[in-house]
Amino acid sequence: MIKNGLGRCSSFLTVLLLTMALTGCSRQTDDTKQHFSNTSDGLITADTDIVTEENTETILSAPDNETPAEYTGETITQVIEGADGRKIMIDAQVHSEGIGEVSCYRYIPVPFTEEHRTDLFTEMHPAESWDVLEAAVYYPETDAWEFVTPMGAAWIYQITHSEIPDEEVLNHENTSAGISSPVKQVFPVVIRKDIMDAENMLLLEKAFQAVSPNEIEQLGLYDIGSIDKNGSYICSFIHLCETEDGKTYIKAVFKKMLDGMPVTVWHDFSTVTGNDSPFPVKIRGSLFAEEEIGLEKPILSVSEAVNVLQKQIDRIPIQEEPLSVKKICLEYLSVISSEGELLIVPVWRFYAGEDEAAQSLKSEELIAVNAISGELIWERREALCTLEK
């Protein structure tokens, strides 16, 4: 158990530093922007040959609904063109490793309770000579708890309500950290020096002068785990952000794992960290539970998902440059059904970008096909879309 700030810090000093690339399918935000739908009725193979239904097996044709291991590593090559210069160039590997089974779930928003607040306060703000629970004062006019730590940091704990969907969103923030200027630039944190230019490396070294990405991940997982004890989360990505007034901060986004797949929801948990300490100065996100509904039929194959993109290319917003897709993953996504139900469904997600850095930079832009309905999904879900409360 970590007892205080120094204790929390020292417990992570033995963790291996800079050992992971914090992007990709297995290391994988607030309102829906665009939705297009279509159900594919033809199939395209990896080399674009047409195949018949008789010799095609979808991913869940096995009796136990397991994902075949041979699906991982398959290469999909296809150029999709539409009107007005729309073009998607797919030369991607398919990733579905580590997936035990695929199903459909009901998304159940979970409200934040006094117990959640107590647990988060106790884990994030321990001190031997100070009790955060006694220091916190509730202000009904703002529906928020506020306190000042012995080091003089002013914190606020507030639960807001979103409309899409109707759920509670936690915002716990060090308001004295002063990170409020609009973001000027965002740099993906991929810990491989060979893909970074000198300017970006200098900025990265400046930002991480007293903290490592691994510490940011571990502390974020620790704090989220204090309020969602039944969840299993991964750090999806880390971005280094520079504000217009020259400040830098580190944004990390965390996603719950289900059946070996990350679940992208409307309000993914995220943390903000400064460059002088690994401890978050802001944590934001929503809690949810899931109830399995199951599948009535096998999900679409990845080739069928590509076919959906081809059929719907003219309904996709015009891009300045052709989209290059180098990675396709089977993941879970929260959606609202045509009947208004909140669901968690499997999707084939297409990651735009020539390399890990580019894919991470676009990681909050969703290009996916609902693997149950054949619906094309093109939208942004930004975790921590604003630093304001």
TIPA-352784 format. One record per residue (C-alpha): residue in three letters; x, y, z; chain; residue number from 1. Coordinates in steps of 0.05 Angstrom, whole numbers. Layout:
% TIPA-352784
ATOM   vovex       px       py       pz   drense   drenkol
ATOM     ALA        X        Y        Z        A       NUM
...
END
This chain:
% TIPA-352784
ATOM   vovex       px       py       pz   drense   drenkol
ATOM     MET        0        0        0        A         1
ATOM     ILE       26       69      -18        A         2
ATOM     LYS       22      114       43        A         3
ATOM     ASN       43      183       18        A         4
ATOM     GLY       71      221      -41        A         5
ATOM     LEU      142      200      -30        A         6
ATOM     GLY      119      129      -18        A         7
ATOM     ARG       79      129      -82        A         8
ATOM     CYS      138      155     -121        A         9
ATOM     SER      190      107      -92        A        10
ATOM     SER      147       47     -106        A        11
ATOM     PHE      153       60     -180        A        12
ATOM     LEU      228       74     -183        A        13
ATOM     THR      243        0     -195        A        14
ATOM     VAL      195       -5     -254        A        15
ATOM     LEU      231      -13     -320        A        16
ATOM     LEU      233       55     -355        A        17
ATOM     LEU      215       68     -426        A        18
ATOM     THR      203       -4     -444        A        19
ATOM     MET      139        0     -483        A        20
ATOM     ALA      108       34     -543        A        21
ATOM     LEU       44       62     -515        A        22
ATOM     THR        5       56     -580        A        23
ATOM     GLY      -27        0     -618        A        24
ATOM     CYS      -85      -48     -614        A        25
ATOM     SER      -67      -81     -548        A        26
ATOM     ARG      -43      -15     -517        A        27
ATOM     GLN      -96       21     -542        A        28
ATOM     THR     -275      202     -527        A        29
ATOM     ASP     -350      265     -519        A        30
ATOM     ASP     -410      266     -564        A        31
ATOM     THR     -424      227     -628        A        32
ATOM     LYS     -409      270     -688        A        33
ATOM     GLN     -427      227     -749        A        34
ATOM     HIS     -460      160     -763        A        35
ATOM     PHE     -470      124     -828        A        36
ATOM     SER     -500       56     -836        A        37
ATOM     ASN     -501        1     -888        A        38
ATOM     THR     -501      -75     -887        A        39
ATOM     SER     -452     -108     -934        A        40
ATOM     ASP     -477     -162     -980        A        41
ATOM     GLY     -413     -181    -1016        A        42
ATOM     LEU     -344     -202     -995        A        43
ATOM     ILE     -274     -180    -1014        A        44
ATOM     THR     -213     -222     -998        A        45
ATOM     ALA     -146     -195     -978        A        46
ATOM     ASP     -123     -195    -1051        A        47
ATOM     THR     -191     -165    -1074        A        48
ATOM     ASP     -216     -229    -1107        A        49
ATOM     ILE     -290     -241    -1100        A        50
ATOM     VAL     -308     -302    -1060        A        51
ATOM     THR     -373     -340    -1053        A        52
ATOM     GLU     -414     -351     -991        A        53
ATOM     GLU     -402     -426     -996        A        54
ATOM     ASN     -327     -420     -984        A        55
ATOM     THR     -328     -363     -935        A        56
ATOM     GLU     -327     -370     -859        A        57
ATOM     THR     -339     -311     -815        A        58
ATOM     ILE     -298     -300     -753        A        59
ATOM     LEU     -348     -332     -705        A        60
ATOM     SER     -365     -394     -744        A        61
ATOM     ALA     -334     -438     -690        A        62
ATOM     PRO     -386     -468     -642        A        63
ATOM     ASP     -354     -435     -581        A        64
ATOM     ASN     -350     -367     -616        A        65
ATOM     GLU     -275     -365     -609        A        66
ATOM     THR     -233     -320     -654        A        67
ATOM     PRO     -188     -364     -698        A        68
ATOM     ALA     -115     -352     -684        A        69
ATOM     GLU      -99     -352     -758        A        70
ATOM     TYR     -138     -287     -766        A        71
ATOM     THR      -81     -249     -734        A        72
ATOM     GLY      -28     -228     -783        A        73
ATOM     GLU      -73     -231     -845        A        74
ATOM     THR      -58     -175     -893        A        75
ATOM     ILE     -113     -135     -926        A        76
ATOM     THR      -95      -96     -988        A        77
ATOM     GLN     -147      -53    -1021        A        78
ATOM     VAL     -153       16    -1053        A        79
ATOM     ILE     -222       46    -1044        A        80
ATOM     GLU     -241      107    -1085        A        81
ATOM     GLY     -302      150    -1087        A        82
ATOM     ALA     -327      216    -1114        A        83
ATOM     ASP     -292      283    -1103        A        84
ATOM     GLY     -224      252    -1091        A        85
ATOM     ARG     -243      209    -1033        A        86
ATOM     LYS     -194      152    -1026        A        87
ATOM     ILE     -176      101     -972        A        88
ATOM     MET     -112       61     -984        A        89
ATOM     ILE     -112       -3     -942        A        90
ATOM     ASP      -48      -42     -934        A        91
ATOM     ALA      -58      -68     -864        A        92
ATOM     GLN      -46     -127     -819        A        93
ATOM     VAL     -105     -154     -779        A        94
ATOM     HIS      -97     -158     -704        A        95
ATOM     SER     -142     -202     -662        A        96
ATOM     GLU      -92     -236     -616        A        97
ATOM     GLY     -110     -249     -543        A        98
ATOM     ILE     -185     -249     -557        A        99
ATOM     GLY     -221     -306     -521        A       100
ATOM     GLU     -290     -296     -549        A       101
ATOM     VAL     -334     -242     -580        A       102
ATOM     SER     -402     -223     -555        A       103
ATOM     CYS     -451     -165     -547        A       104
ATOM     TYR     -464     -129     -481        A       105
ATOM     ARG     -512      -79     -451        A       106
ATOM     TYR     -476      -16     -429        A       107
ATOM     ILE     -498        3     -358        A       108
ATOM     PRO     -477       72     -331        A       109
ATOM     VAL     -454       68     -259        A       110
ATOM     PRO     -464      130     -215        A       111
ATOM     PHE     -408      155     -170        A       112
ATOM     THR     -421      143      -96        A       113
ATOM     GLU     -392      169      -31        A       114
ATOM     GLU     -352      106      -27        A       115
ATOM     HIS     -320      120      -94        A       116
ATOM     ARG     -301      190      -71        A       117
ATOM     THR     -273      165       -6        A       118
ATOM     ASP     -231      111      -40        A       119
ATOM     LEU     -204      160      -92        A       120
ATOM     PHE     -187      213      -40        A       121
ATOM     THR     -153      162        5        A       122
ATOM     GLU     -110      133      -50        A       123
ATOM     MET      -92      198      -86        A       124
ATOM     HIS      -81      243      -26        A       125
ATOM     PRO      -50      204       31        A       126
ATOM     ALA      -10      239       85        A       127
ATOM     GLU       10      217      155        A       128
ATOM     SER       -5      284      187        A       129
ATOM     TRP      -66      304      147        A       130
ATOM     ASP     -134      273      132        A       131
ATOM     VAL     -163      291       64        A       132
ATOM     LEU     -232      267       84        A       133
ATOM     GLU     -233      318      141        A       134
ATOM     ALA     -205      373       98        A       135
ATOM     ALA     -254      366       40        A       136
ATOM     VAL     -313      414       42        A       137
ATOM     TYR     -377      405        1        A       138
ATOM     TYR     -405      466      -35        A       139
ATOM     PRO     -478      454      -55        A       140
ATOM     GLU     -481      514     -102        A       141
ATOM     THR     -429      481     -147        A       142
ATOM     ASP     -443      409     -125        A       143
ATOM     ALA     -369      400     -114        A       144
ATOM     TRP     -320      381      -60        A       145
ATOM     GLU     -259      425      -50        A       146
ATOM     PHE     -196      422       -7        A       147
ATOM     VAL     -125      448       -3        A       148
ATOM     THR      -68      400       10        A       149
ATOM     PRO      -12      414       61        A       150
ATOM     MET       32      432        1        A       151
ATOM     GLY      -18      486      -20        A       152
ATOM     ALA      -50      451      -80        A       153
ATOM     ALA     -124      468      -89        A       154
ATOM     TRP     -166      408     -112        A       155
ATOM     ILE     -238      401     -135        A       156
ATOM     TYR     -280      338     -140        A       157
ATOM     GLN     -341      346     -183        A       158
ATOM     ILE     -391      300     -217        A       159
ATOM     THR     -421      327     -281        A       160
ATOM     HIS     -477      297     -324        A       161
ATOM     SER     -470      283     -398        A       162
ATOM     GLU     -527      280     -448        A       163
ATOM     ILE     -497      227     -495        A       164
ATOM     PRO     -508      182     -460        A       165
ATOM     ASP     -543      202     -396        A       166
ATOM     GLU     -488      186     -346        A       167
ATOM     GLU     -444      216     -293        A       168
ATOM     VAL     -374      239     -309        A       169
ATOM     LEU     -320      249     -255        A       170
ATOM     ASN     -273      308     -256        A       171
ATOM     HIS     -221      310     -201        A       172
ATOM     GLU     -171      365     -213        A       173
ATOM     ASN     -115      405     -183        A       174
ATOM     THR     -141      474     -201        A       175
ATOM     SER      -76      507     -179        A       176
ATOM     ALA      -37      469     -232        A       177
ATOM     GLY      -56      523     -282        A       178
ATOM     ILE      -61      480     -344        A       179
ATOM     SER     -118      516     -380        A       180
ATOM     SER      -89      548     -443        A       181
ATOM     PRO     -113      521     -510        A       182
ATOM     VAL      -71      464     -538        A       183
ATOM     LYS      -22      486     -591        A       184
ATOM     GLN       11      420     -610        A       185
ATOM     VAL        2      346     -593        A       186
ATOM     PHE       59      296     -598        A       187
ATOM     PRO       47      221     -593        A       188
ATOM     VAL       93      186     -543        A       189
ATOM     VAL      123      127     -578        A       190
ATOM     ILE      187      106     -542        A       191
ATOM     ARG      231       93     -602        A       192
ATOM     LYS      282      147     -617        A       193
ATOM     ASP      291      125     -688        A       194
ATOM     ILE      223      152     -709        A       195
ATOM     MET      231      220     -676        A       196
ATOM     ASP      265      281     -703        A       197
ATOM     ALA      314      321     -660        A       198
ATOM     GLU      263      376     -644        A       199
ATOM     ASN      211      327     -619        A       200
ATOM     MET      263      289     -579        A       201
ATOM     LEU      285      353     -543        A       202
ATOM     LEU      212      369     -527        A       203
ATOM     LEU      201      298     -502        A       204
ATOM     GLU      263      301     -457        A       205
ATOM     LYS      241      369     -430        A       206
ATOM     ALA      171      344     -415        A       207
ATOM     PHE      193      280     -381        A       208
ATOM     GLN      250      310     -341        A       209
ATOM     ALA      223      282     -275        A       210
ATOM     VAL      176      227     -297        A       211
ATOM     SER      174      167     -342        A       212
ATOM     PRO      115      143     -386        A       213
ATOM     ASN      115       78     -346        A       214
ATOM     GLU      104      116     -281        A       215
ATOM     ILE       47      155     -312        A       216
ATOM     GLU       14       90     -335        A       217
ATOM     GLN       23       54     -268        A       218
ATOM     LEU       -2      112     -226        A       219
ATOM     GLY      -62      123     -272        A       220
ATOM     LEU      -81       49     -268        A       221
ATOM     TYR      -72       51     -192        A       222
ATOM     ASP     -118      111     -183        A       223
ATOM     ILE     -171       85     -231        A       224
ATOM     GLY     -169       18     -197        A       225
ATOM     SER     -185       51     -131        A       226
ATOM     ILE     -255       69     -156        A       227
ATOM     ASP     -267       12     -206        A       228
ATOM     LYS     -243      -48     -167        A       229
ATOM     ASN     -276      -98     -215        A       230
ATOM     GLY     -249      -68     -278        A       231
ATOM     SER     -186      -86     -317        A       232
ATOM     TYR     -155      -26     -353        A       233
ATOM     ILE      -98      -13     -400        A       234
ATOM     CYS      -63       51     -419        A       235
ATOM     SER      -87       63     -490        A       236
ATOM     PHE      -40      119     -508        A       237
ATOM     ILE        0      177     -481        A       238
ATOM     HIS        4      244     -515        A       239
ATOM     LEU       50      302     -499        A       240
ATOM     CYS       12      368     -505        A       241
ATOM     GLU       40      438     -511        A       242
ATOM     THR       -5      497     -495        A       243
ATOM     GLU       -5      565     -529        A       244
ATOM     ASP       28      596     -468        A       245
ATOM     GLY       86      547     -474        A       246
ATOM     LYS       68      497     -419        A       247
ATOM     THR       73      423     -430        A       248
ATOM     TYR       31      368     -399        A       249
ATOM     ILE       22      294     -410        A       250
ATOM     LYS      -46      264     -426        A       251
ATOM     ALA      -57      190     -416        A       252
ATOM     VAL     -121      153     -436        A       253
ATOM     PHE     -143       87     -405        A       254
ATOM     LYS     -193       36     -430        A       255
ATOM     LYS     -228      -22     -398        A       256
ATOM     MET     -212      -91     -425        A       257
ATOM     LEU     -267     -141     -441        A       258
ATOM     ASP     -257     -209     -472        A       259
ATOM     GLY     -185     -189     -487        A       260
ATOM     MET     -206     -126     -525        A       261
ATOM     PRO     -204      -52     -506        A       262
ATOM     VAL     -272      -19     -499        A       263
ATOM     THR     -278       52     -525        A       264
ATOM     VAL     -335       88     -490        A       265
ATOM     TRP     -362      159     -490        A       266
ATOM     HIS     -320      182     -431        A       267
ATOM     ASP     -257      140     -426        A       268
ATOM     PHE     -215      152     -364        A       269
ATOM     SER     -158      200     -374        A       270
ATOM     THR     -105      233     -332        A       271
ATOM     VAL      -64      297     -339        A       272
ATOM     THR        6      299     -311        A       273
ATOM     GLY       56      356     -308        A       274
ATOM     ASN      130      349     -325        A       275
ATOM     ASP      155      355     -254        A       276
ATOM     SER      119      297     -220        A       277
ATOM     PRO       88      230     -242        A       278
ATOM     PHE       26      242     -201        A       279
ATOM     PRO      -37      263     -239        A       280
ATOM     VAL      -63      334     -231        A       281
ATOM     LYS     -128      314     -264        A       282
ATOM     ILE     -169      250     -272        A       283
ATOM     ARG     -233      247     -312        A       284
ATOM     GLY     -280      193     -337        A       285
ATOM     SER     -342      152     -326        A       286
ATOM     LEU     -358       85     -294        A       287
ATOM     PHE     -397       31     -329        A       288
ATOM     ALA     -417      -41     -321        A       289
ATOM     GLU     -436      -91     -374        A       290
ATOM     GLU     -489     -145     -380        A       291
ATOM     GLU     -478     -198     -434        A       292
ATOM     ILE     -532     -204     -486        A       293
ATOM     GLY     -497     -251     -533        A       294
ATOM     LEU     -498     -257     -608        A       295
ATOM     GLU     -554     -284     -651        A       296
ATOM     LYS     -509     -295     -711        A       297
ATOM     PRO     -434     -293     -728        A       298
ATOM     ILE     -403     -224     -735        A       299
ATOM     LEU     -378     -196     -801        A       300
ATOM     SER     -311     -219     -826        A       301
ATOM     VAL     -257     -167     -836        A       302
ATOM     SER     -267     -174     -912        A       303
ATOM     GLU     -340     -157     -904        A       304
ATOM     ALA     -321      -96     -862        A       305
ATOM     VAL     -275      -73     -918        A       306
ATOM     ASN     -334      -82     -966        A       307
ATOM     VAL     -375      -35     -922        A       308
ATOM     LEU     -322       19     -930        A       309
ATOM     GLN     -322        9    -1005        A       310
ATOM     LYS     -398       14    -1011        A       311
ATOM     GLN     -402       76     -966        A       312
ATOM     ILE     -340      115     -988        A       313
ATOM     ASP     -382      171    -1018        A       314
ATOM     ARG     -415      183     -950        A       315
ATOM     ILE     -348      194     -915        A       316
ATOM     PRO     -326      266     -904        A       317
ATOM     ILE     -276      290     -956        A       318
ATOM     GLN     -205      287     -931        A       319
ATOM     GLU     -148      334     -950        A       320
ATOM     GLU     -105      274     -967        A       321
ATOM     PRO     -121      201     -980        A       322
ATOM     LEU     -128      160     -917        A       323
ATOM     SER      -75      107     -907        A       324
ATOM     VAL      -95       48     -864        A       325
ATOM     LYS      -39        4     -838        A       326
ATOM     LYS      -73      -32     -781        A       327
ATOM     ILE     -142      -64     -771        A       328
ATOM     CYS     -164      -88     -702        A       329
ATOM     LEU     -223     -123     -672        A       330
ATOM     GLU     -246      -82     -613        A       331
ATOM     TYR     -307      -63     -571        A       332
ATOM     LEU     -344        3     -578        A       333
ATOM     SER     -403       32     -540        A       334
ATOM     VAL     -460       52     -586        A       335
ATOM     ILE     -533       72     -583        A       336
ATOM     SER     -578       25     -621        A       337
ATOM     SER     -635       47     -667        A       338
ATOM     GLU     -681       29     -609        A       339
ATOM     GLY     -643       75     -562        A       340
ATOM     GLU     -607       19     -523        A       341
ATOM     LEU     -537       30     -497        A       342
ATOM     LEU     -494      -27     -522        A       343
ATOM     ILE     -423      -51     -526        A       344
ATOM     VAL     -411      -83     -594        A       345
ATOM     PRO     -352     -112     -631        A       346
ATOM     VAL     -325      -69     -687        A       347
ATOM     TRP     -271      -75     -739        A       348
ATOM     ARG     -230      -13     -728        A       349
ATOM     PHE     -187       18     -783        A       350
ATOM     TYR     -127       57     -758        A       351
ATOM     ALA     -106      114     -804        A       352
ATOM     GLY      -32      131     -807        A       353
ATOM     GLU       32      106     -837        A       354
ATOM     ASP       64       87     -771        A       355
ATOM     GLU       51       81     -696        A       356
ATOM     ALA       63      155     -684        A       357
ATOM     ALA       13      176     -737        A       358
ATOM     GLN      -38      124     -714        A       359
ATOM     SER      -31      148     -642        A       360
ATOM     LEU      -41      220     -663        A       361
ATOM     LYS     -107      201     -695        A       362
ATOM     SER     -126      151     -641        A       363
ATOM     GLU     -188      190     -619        A       364
ATOM     GLU     -217      190     -690        A       365
ATOM     LEU     -258      127     -700        A       366
ATOM     ILE     -263       94     -768        A       367
ATOM     ALA     -299       28     -755        A       368
ATOM     VAL     -352      -20     -779        A       369
ATOM     ASN     -402      -49     -730        A       370
ATOM     ALA     -388     -123     -736        A       371
ATOM     ILE     -460     -141     -718        A       372
ATOM     SER     -502      -92     -758        A       373
ATOM     GLY     -453      -72     -814        A       374
ATOM     GLU     -460        1     -794        A       375
ATOM     LEU     -403       48     -816        A       376
ATOM     ILE     -380       91     -758        A       377
ATOM     TRP     -339      154     -769        A       378
ATOM     GLU     -334      199     -709        A       379
ATOM     ARG     -289      230     -656        A       380
ATOM     ARG     -290      211     -583        A       381
ATOM     GLU     -242      255     -546        A       382
ATOM     ALA     -223      238     -475        A       383
ATOM     LEU     -209      302     -437        A       384
ATOM     CYS     -231      343     -497        A       385
ATOM     THR     -223      406     -454        A       386
ATOM     LEU     -181      422     -394        A       387
ATOM     GLU     -235      466     -365        A       388
ATOM     LYS     -278      438     -309        A       389
END
